[in-house]
Amino acid sequence: MAGFGRPLKKLLEDHGCYYVRPGKGDHQIWYSPILKRNFSVDFNSKSRFTANGILKQAGIDAKL
């Protein structure tokens, strides 16, 4: 089963979100211009539920 990292990253970038800095472990900190705040992203997740949760944190109303 393939992960959701690549399509998740594309959706985030399409909505104007961008990488800020590395986080703990394999996480990254990204910024959402929609909500004007930072959020944590784990691109290695193989869970659709987790990927959709990240989109929700970014203020993006979309599902993978």
N, C-alpha and C positions, 0 to 999 in steps of 0.2 A: 504494500500500500504506500503510495506516494504521500509526502507531507503537503501541507498547505502553505509553506513558506513563500514560494514564488508567486502564486496568485494573490496571497495576502499582501505582499510587498507591492505588487502592481496596483492593487486597489487603494492602498494607503497613499502611494505616490500620485495616483490619478486624482485623489481628493485634496492634494496639496500638503499632505503630511511629509515630514522630513526627519532624517536621522540627526540626533543631537550628540549623543555620546554612548560609550559602552556602559552597560549596567552590570549587575552581579551575575557571575557565571556566564551562560551563553545568551543572556538577555541584552537587549539594546533599549535605549531611551529615545523615543521619537516625540516630535511636537505636532499637535493638531491645531491648525489655524481655525478650525470649526469651533472647537471648545476653548481655544487659547490656553492649552495646558499640555504638559508632558505626560506620556504614558509608556508603560513597559511592553516590549514585544519579544516574544520567543519564536523565532522563525523555524526552529527545529521541531516544533510541536506537530504531532501527527493526528491531532484531534480537531475535528470540524467545530466542535463546541467551543474549544479554546480560541480558535481563529475567529469565530463569530463574536466571542467575548472581547477580543482585542479591537475588532471593528466598532463595537458598541462603545468601548472606552474612548475611541477616537472621534465618536460622534457621527459615524458613518452608518446610514440606514441601508445596509446591504447584507446579504448572506452568501457564504461560500458553499 
